[in-house]
Amino acid sequence: MNRTYELMFIVRPDMTEEDLDKLIGTLQGVVPPTGGNVQRVDKMGKRRLAYTVRRFHEGIYVLMIIEGGGAVIHELERRLRVTEPVIKFLTVRVDEEQKRLDKIKQLRDSKKKVSAQPIAPAAAAEAPAAPAAEAPATA
């Protein structure tokens, strides 16, 4: 079963651009043989860390969007653990959240369509009369 994951990792700030590209290429090469595919890779650049990690105050952030099964993520995380320049990583499954957001968007769109339709003049005149007819008579 293919699921969508976001894998963000932080590498040392003194890593060269060529080494970073080589690391990303290596990680991208692991995904297809294990039954997944890389949808997108974003190099977010050097940023300040919220707290010191392995004596580093800055790091280069990289975000990978990956589609695949648990074996893909297991292998990627194993490689990230043993890769020296990687100082931190986090994997988050986002497909369930995406389904929930799509469902909310669909619900909002359907409400917009209903409220966007103008009320016909004949239906507007009959609308106040209908609730009066439904009200129970008090004796």
N, CA, C and O of each residue as an XYZ file, in Angstrom:
556
protein
N       0.841     -1.176      0.000
C       0.000      0.000      0.000
C       0.892      1.247      0.000
O       1.721      1.421      0.894
N       0.724      2.086     -0.974
C       1.537      3.292     -1.077
C       0.957      4.407     -0.229
O      -0.231      4.721     -0.296
N       1.826      4.989      0.563
C       1.457      6.115      1.400
C       2.399      7.260      1.091
O       3.467      7.063      0.513
N       1.997      8.454      1.479
C       2.812      9.629      1.230
C       3.487     10.057      2.530
O       2.845     10.160      3.575
N       4.778     10.301      2.448
C       5.571     10.700      3.603
C       6.354     11.967      3.289
O       6.753     12.204      2.148
N       6.566     12.776      4.323
C       7.490     13.902      4.244
C       8.700     13.518      5.082
O       8.569     13.187      6.261
N       9.859     13.563      4.479
C      11.099     13.265      5.177
C      11.943     14.531      5.179
O      12.414     14.973      4.131
N      12.129     15.108      6.355
C      12.963     16.302      6.458
C      14.217     15.911      7.220
O      14.155     15.273      8.271
N      15.350     16.304      6.672
C      16.591     16.063      7.392
C      17.466     17.309      7.354
O      17.366     18.136      6.449
N      18.319     17.417      8.357
C      19.207     18.563      8.507
C      20.635     18.041      8.445
O      20.999     17.100      9.151
N      21.433     18.662      7.596
C      22.839     18.275      7.484
C      23.722     19.400      8.029
O      23.265     20.520      8.257
N      24.975     19.073      8.225
C      25.944     20.032      8.766
C      25.997     21.295      7.915
O      25.884     21.217      6.692
N      26.167     22.445      8.535
C      26.181     23.699      7.772
C      27.430     23.880      6.914
O      27.424     24.678      5.977
N      28.495     23.152      7.221
C      29.732     23.298      6.449
C      29.821     22.322      5.276
O      30.871     22.214      4.642
N      28.741     21.620      4.983
C      28.713     20.653      3.877
C      28.655     21.411      2.549
O      27.894     22.369      2.410
N      29.456     20.981      1.581
C      29.468     21.655      0.278
C      28.236     21.270     -0.531
O      27.577     20.267     -0.259
N      27.947     22.086     -1.522
C      26.774     21.865     -2.373
C      26.899     20.540     -3.139
O      25.912     19.822     -3.305
N      28.099     20.222     -3.599
C      28.301     18.962     -4.344
C      28.056     17.756     -3.452
O      27.437     16.781     -3.879
N      28.543     17.818     -2.202
C      28.334     16.704     -1.280
C      26.852     16.547     -0.937
O      26.349     15.431     -0.800
N      26.165     17.676     -0.803
C      24.739     17.628     -0.509
C      23.971     16.998     -1.672
O      23.087     16.168     -1.458
N      24.308     17.390     -2.896
C      23.661     16.802     -4.077
C      23.934     15.306     -4.166
O      23.060     14.527     -4.547
N      25.155     14.912     -3.812
C      25.517     13.493     -3.845
C      24.709     12.704     -2.805
O      24.249     11.597     -3.086
N      24.537     13.275     -1.609
C      23.754     12.629     -0.553
C      22.289     12.499     -0.970
O      21.678     11.446     -0.782
N      21.736     13.550     -1.526
C      20.340     13.514     -1.986
C      20.180     12.493     -3.106
O      19.196     11.754     -3.137
N      21.133     12.448     -4.018
C      21.096     11.463     -5.106
C      21.148     10.037     -4.582
O      20.457      9.156     -5.092
N      21.966      9.813     -3.565
C      22.062      8.481     -2.963
C      20.725      8.081     -2.336
O      20.258      6.955     -2.508
N      20.120      9.023     -1.605
C      18.836      8.718     -0.970
C      17.730      8.515     -2.003
O      16.863      7.659     -1.824
N      17.757      9.297     -3.081
C      16.769      9.114     -4.146
C      16.969      7.772     -4.846
O      15.999      7.172     -5.307
N      18.197      7.296     -4.932
C      18.482      6.012     -5.567
C      17.985      4.833     -4.760
O      17.768      3.757     -5.318
N      17.800      5.004     -3.464
C      17.329      3.922     -2.595
C      15.834      3.690     -2.765
O      15.360      2.567     -2.593
N      15.087      4.733     -3.100
C      13.622      4.658     -3.090
C      13.040      3.737     -4.164
O      12.247      2.864     -3.810
N      13.381      3.871     -5.469
C      12.739      3.008     -6.480
C      12.951      1.503     -6.295
O      11.991      0.753     -6.473
N      14.150      1.012     -5.947
C      14.298     -0.437     -5.776
C      13.467     -1.022     -4.639
O      13.131     -2.207     -4.662
N      13.130     -0.193     -3.637
C      12.330     -0.691     -2.523
C      10.836     -0.489     -2.739
O      10.041     -0.746     -1.835
N      10.446     -0.031     -3.924
C       9.030      0.044     -4.275
C       8.372      1.388     -4.044
O       7.174      1.438     -3.763
N       9.100      2.461     -4.151
C       8.501      3.784     -3.960
C       8.976      4.750     -5.015
O       9.713      4.373     -5.926
N       8.554      6.004     -4.897
C       9.052      7.034     -5.797
C       9.140      8.362     -5.059
O       8.367      8.633     -4.139
N      10.086      9.176     -5.474
C      10.289     10.491     -4.877
C       9.452     11.480     -5.673
O       9.650     11.637     -6.878
N       8.524     12.145     -5.008
C       7.669     13.105     -5.693
C       8.344     14.462     -5.822
O       8.222     15.131     -6.848
N       9.064     14.869     -4.764
C       9.658     16.207     -4.792
C      10.808     16.286     -3.796
O      10.774     15.639     -2.749
N      11.819     17.073     -4.121
C      12.927     17.348     -3.211
C      13.099     18.861     -3.145
O      13.270     19.520     -4.171
N      13.054     19.406     -1.931
C      13.234     20.843     -1.738
C      14.452     21.074     -0.853
O      14.510     20.592      0.278
N      15.416     21.811     -1.374
C      16.546     22.252     -0.547
C      16.139     23.596      0.039
O      16.019     24.586     -0.683
N      15.932     23.626      1.324
C      15.426     24.833      1.966
C      16.545     25.784      2.400
O      16.276     26.910      2.819
N      17.772     25.339      2.302
C      18.897     26.212      2.598
C      19.321     26.173      4.055
O      18.801     25.398      4.858
N      20.277     27.030      4.372
C      20.846     27.081      5.713
C      19.943     27.916      6.618
O      19.554     29.034      6.277
N      19.621     27.346      7.778
C      18.769     28.029      8.748
C      19.313     27.810     10.152
O      20.056     26.863     10.409
N      18.939     28.680     11.026
C      19.339     28.573     12.421
C      18.485     27.508     13.103
O      17.273     27.456     12.890
N      19.101     26.666     13.913
C      18.394     25.627     14.642
C      17.755     26.216     15.901
O      18.254     27.200     16.448
N      16.679     25.633     16.349
C      15.996     26.103     17.552
C      16.840     25.837     18.798
O      16.776     26.585     19.773
N      17.621     24.779     18.756
C      18.515     24.446     19.866
C      19.755     23.774     19.292
O      19.753     23.328     18.144
N      20.799     23.705     20.084
C      22.066     23.146     19.635
C      21.935     21.633     19.444
O      21.464     20.926     20.335
N      22.356     21.149     18.279
C      22.348     19.723     17.975
C      23.770     19.353     17.557
O      24.289     19.864     16.564
N      24.391     18.461     18.322
C      25.776     18.033     18.055
C      26.719     19.231     17.876
O      27.547     19.255     16.965
N      26.579     20.198     18.744
C      27.397     21.419     18.755
C      27.201     22.300     17.519
O      28.064     23.124     17.216
N      26.105     22.145     16.810
C      25.802     22.994     15.654
C      24.634     23.909     16.009
O      23.668     23.489     16.646
N      24.740     25.163     15.584
C      23.668     26.129     15.790
C      22.905     26.388     14.494
O      21.828     26.983     14.518
N      23.453     25.945     13.368
C      22.827     26.089     12.058
C      22.857     24.748     11.343
O      23.604     23.843     11.715
N      22.031     24.638     10.312
C      22.020     23.429      9.508
C      21.373     23.694      8.164
O      20.647     24.673      7.994
N      21.641     22.813      7.212
C      21.024     22.904      5.894
C      19.839     21.945      5.875
O      19.996     20.742      6.085
N      18.659     22.488      5.621
C      17.416     21.719      5.651
C      17.092     21.184      4.258
O      17.234     21.891      3.261
N      16.653     19.920      4.203
C      16.220     19.291      2.955
C      14.911     18.563      3.230
O      14.800     17.823      4.208
N      13.918     18.774      2.367
C      12.617     18.128      2.491
C      12.393     17.236      1.279
O      12.514     17.681      0.138
N      12.066     15.974      1.534
C      11.750     15.019      0.466
C      10.316     14.536      0.662
O       9.937     14.129      1.761
N       9.522     14.582     -0.405
C       8.176     14.019     -0.390
C       8.274     12.675     -1.098
O       8.657     12.604     -2.266
N       7.924     11.610     -0.382
C       8.127     10.249     -0.879
C       6.807      9.491     -0.830
O       6.035      9.618      0.120
N       6.564      8.703     -1.869
C       5.396      7.835     -1.901
C       5.894      6.399     -1.917
O       6.717      6.031     -2.755
N       5.394      5.590     -0.991
C       5.836      4.208     -0.927
C       5.340      3.547      0.340
O       4.512      4.094      1.068
N       5.862      2.365      0.586
C       5.465      1.603      1.760
C       6.418      1.796      2.921
O       7.332      2.618      2.860
N       6.201      1.043      3.965
C       7.026      1.139      5.165
C       8.460      0.712      4.941
O       9.364      1.214      5.609
N       8.689     -0.208      4.011
C      10.053     -0.675      3.740
C      10.925      0.452      3.195
O      12.114      0.528      3.507
N      10.341      1.318      2.389
C      11.084      2.453      1.825
C      11.556      3.363      2.945
O      12.727      3.741      2.989
N      10.654      3.715      3.847
C      10.979      4.624      4.939
C      11.970      3.981      5.897
O      12.885      4.642      6.386
N      11.792      2.704      6.162
C      12.708      1.998      7.054
C      14.139      2.054      6.511
O      15.080      2.318      7.259
N      14.297      1.809      5.230
C      15.628      1.820      4.615
C      16.210      3.230      4.600
O      17.394      3.409      4.883
N      15.396      4.231      4.275
C      15.886      5.620      4.262
C      16.338      6.050      5.657
O      17.401      6.654      5.807
N      15.539      5.741      6.670
C      15.902      6.126      8.030
C      17.161      5.402      8.491
O      17.979      5.978      9.208
N      17.323      4.156      8.091
C      18.540      3.414      8.443
C      19.764      4.100      7.856
O      20.782      4.260      8.530
N      19.657      4.504      6.586
C      20.786      5.178      5.935
C      21.061      6.550      6.537
O      22.217      6.953      6.663
N      20.012      7.263      6.907
C      20.209      8.580      7.513
C      20.881      8.470      8.882
O      21.677      9.335      9.250
N      20.568      7.413      9.639
C      21.191      7.220     10.949
C      22.694      7.028     10.846
O      23.441      7.518     11.694
N      23.146      6.323      9.821
C      24.577      6.009      9.713
C      25.355      7.032      8.879
O      26.579      6.947      8.780
N      24.650      7.996      8.278
C      25.316      9.015      7.474
C      25.826     10.108      8.402
O      25.044     10.735      9.117
N      27.128     10.334      8.393
C      27.781     11.267      9.307
C      27.283     12.711      9.205
O      27.015     13.313     10.245
N      27.144     13.302      8.014
C      26.755     14.712      7.947
C      25.321     15.010      8.393
O      25.001     16.165      8.674
N      24.450     13.999      8.464
C      23.062     14.228      8.865
C      23.026     14.362     10.382
O      23.417     13.447     11.107
N      22.546     15.531     10.860
C      22.514     15.748     12.302
C      21.135     15.518     12.902
O      21.021     15.311     14.111
N      20.088     15.550     12.091
C      18.730     15.334     12.580
C      17.831     14.973     11.402
O      18.040     15.462     10.292
N      16.822     14.115     11.636
C      15.836     13.826     10.592
C      14.504     13.490     11.228
O      14.438     13.082     12.387
N      13.438     13.667     10.451
C      12.090     13.381     10.913
C      11.248     12.945      9.722
O      11.288     13.561      8.657
N      10.484     11.873      9.919
C       9.588     11.372      8.877
C       8.152     11.473      9.377
O       7.841     11.059     10.494
N       7.282     12.028      8.537
C       5.873     12.197      8.902
C       5.008     11.650      7.780
O       5.230     11.959      6.609
N       4.017     10.833      8.139
C       3.069     10.319      7.155
C       1.987     11.369      6.963
O       1.352     11.784      7.932
N       1.767     11.804      5.724
C       0.841     12.907      5.469
C      -0.379     12.503      4.656
O      -1.237     13.351      4.410
N      -0.501     11.251      4.225
C      -1.617     10.882      3.362
C      -2.953     10.943      4.091
O      -3.946     11.352      3.489
N      -3.020     10.555      5.359
C      -4.276     10.618      6.105
C      -4.703     12.070      6.299
O      -5.884     12.396      6.181
N      -3.756     12.924      6.593
C      -4.061     14.343      6.764
C      -4.548     14.940      5.441
O      -5.466     15.760      5.428
N      -3.931     14.527      4.329
C      -4.343     15.024      3.018
C      -5.765     14.583      2.689
O      -6.545     15.355      2.132
N      -6.104     13.338      3.034
C      -7.468     12.854      2.805
C      -8.467     13.685      3.601
O      -9.525     14.052      3.090
N      -8.127     13.982      4.858
C      -9.013     14.758      5.723
C      -9.210     16.166      5.173
O     -10.328     16.681      5.156
N      -8.113     16.792      4.721
C      -8.209     18.135      4.161
C      -9.014     18.155      2.867
O      -9.777     19.090      2.627
N      -8.851     17.134      2.035
C      -9.629     17.041      0.796
C     -11.121     16.897      1.099
O     -11.960     17.486      0.417
N     -11.442     16.114      2.122
C     -12.840     15.915      2.499
C     -13.446     17.228      2.998
O     -14.580     17.556      2.648
N     -12.707     17.974      3.804
C     -13.190     19.269      4.301
C     -13.387     20.239      3.145
O     -14.376     20.970      3.101
N     -12.443     20.243      2.210
C     -12.545     21.140      1.057
C     -13.774     20.794      0.219
O     -14.485     21.689     -0.239
N     -14.023     19.511      0.018
C     -15.188     19.067     -0.747
C     -16.480     19.516     -0.059
O     -17.416     19.972     -0.715
N     -16.518     19.382      1.253
C     -17.689     19.788      2.020
C     -17.913     21.293      1.898
O     -19.047     21.735      1.715
N     -16.859     22.072      1.996
C     -16.971     23.526      1.855
C     -17.433     23.912      0.450
O     -18.271     24.799      0.286
N     -16.880     23.238     -0.561
C     -17.284     23.536     -1.940
C     -18.757     23.219     -2.168
O     -19.452     23.969     -2.853
N     -19.235     22.122     -1.606
C     -20.649     21.769     -1.788
C     -21.540     22.785     -1.086
O     -22.619     23.099     -1.588
N     -21.117     23.307      0.062
C     -21.905     24.330      0.749
C     -21.903     25.633     -0.038
O     -22.910     26.340     -0.072
N     -20.774     25.954     -0.673
C     -20.696     27.164     -1.492
C     -21.662     27.081     -2.667
O     -22.331     28.060     -2.997
N     -21.733     25.917     -3.297
C     -22.608     25.741     -4.455
C     -24.066     25.916     -4.052
O     -24.841     26.528     -4.787
N     -24.446     25.391     -2.902
C     -25.832     25.494     -2.445
C     -26.155     26.929     -2.088
O     -27.218     27.424     -2.462
N     -25.279     27.612     -1.379
C     -25.554     28.984     -0.965
C     -25.394     29.971     -2.113
O     -25.955     31.065     -2.056
N     -24.657     29.622     -3.137
C     -24.433     30.521     -4.267
C     -25.630     30.567     -5.218
O     -25.752     31.504     -6.006
N     -26.510     29.571     -5.155
C     -27.664     29.552     -6.041
C     -28.705     30.565     -5.548
O     -29.080     30.534     -4.376
N     -29.180     31.470     -6.431
C     -30.172     32.457     -6.007
C     -31.524     31.785     -5.781
O     -31.876     30.812     -6.447
N     -32.261     32.325     -4.833
C     -33.593     31.791     -4.534
C     -34.580     32.392     -5.529
O     -34.593     33.603     -5.750
N     -35.401     31.541     -6.122
C     -36.391     31.996     -7.100
C     -37.442     32.847     -6.386
O     -37.752     32.571     -5.227
N     -38.009     33.887     -7.048
C     -38.999     34.763     -6.395
C     -40.225     33.997     -5.905
O     -40.757     34.322     -4.844
N     -40.682     33.004     -6.635
C     -41.862     32.238     -6.229
C     -41.540     31.406     -4.991
O     -42.366     31.291     -4.085
N     -40.351     30.833     -4.950
C     -39.959     30.017     -3.808
C     -39.755     30.885     -2.580
O     -40.009     30.429     -1.465
N     -39.303     32.120     -2.749
C     -39.089     33.026     -1.625
C     -40.415     33.443     -1.014
O     -40.505     33.609      0.203
N     -41.444     33.617     -1.829
C     -42.753     34.011     -1.323
C     -43.414     32.872     -0.558
O     -44.134     33.115      0.410
N     -43.178     31.631     -0.981
C     -43.774     30.477     -0.328
C     -43.022     30.083      0.935
O     -43.600     29.438      1.809
N     -41.780     30.443      1.053
C     -40.954     30.022      2.184
C     -41.503     30.491      3.528
O     -41.530     29.676      4.450
N     -41.953     31.761      3.724
C     -42.476     32.155      5.037
C     -43.789     31.456      5.368
O     -44.084     31.241      6.544
N     -44.569     31.102      4.381
C     -45.856     30.458      4.625
C     -45.680     29.021      5.090
O     -46.502     28.523      5.858
N     -44.646     28.353      4.652
C     -44.437     26.951      4.989
C     -44.207     26.745      6.476
O     -44.813     25.820      7.018
N     -43.395     27.510      7.188
C     -43.209     27.261      8.608
C     -44.476     27.515      9.424
O     -44.684     26.857     10.443
N     -45.316     28.438      9.007
C     -46.558     28.709      9.724
C     -47.490     27.511      9.619
O     -48.193     27.205     10.582
N     -47.519     26.829      8.488
C     -48.399     25.687      8.299
C     -47.928     24.511      9.142
O     -48.744     23.689      9.558
N     -46.619     24.414      9.403
C     -46.079     23.278     10.148
C     -46.242     23.471     11.651
O     -46.184     22.492     12.394
N     -46.440     24.687     12.118
C     -46.521     24.946     13.553
C     -47.781     24.271     14.118
O     -48.851     24.371     13.517
N     -47.666     23.585     15.265
C     -48.837     22.914     15.852
C     -49.800     23.946     16.449
O     -49.394     24.980     16.979
N     -51.042     23.633     16.344
C     -52.088     24.521     16.869
C     -52.192     24.315     18.371
O     -52.227     23.179     18.846
N     -52.241     25.414     19.121
C     -52.368     25.308     20.576
C     -53.819     25.515     20.968
O     -54.478     26.423     20.461
N     -54.312     24.692     21.854
C     -55.731     24.785     22.197
C     -55.956     25.398     23.543
O     -57.100     25.544     23.972
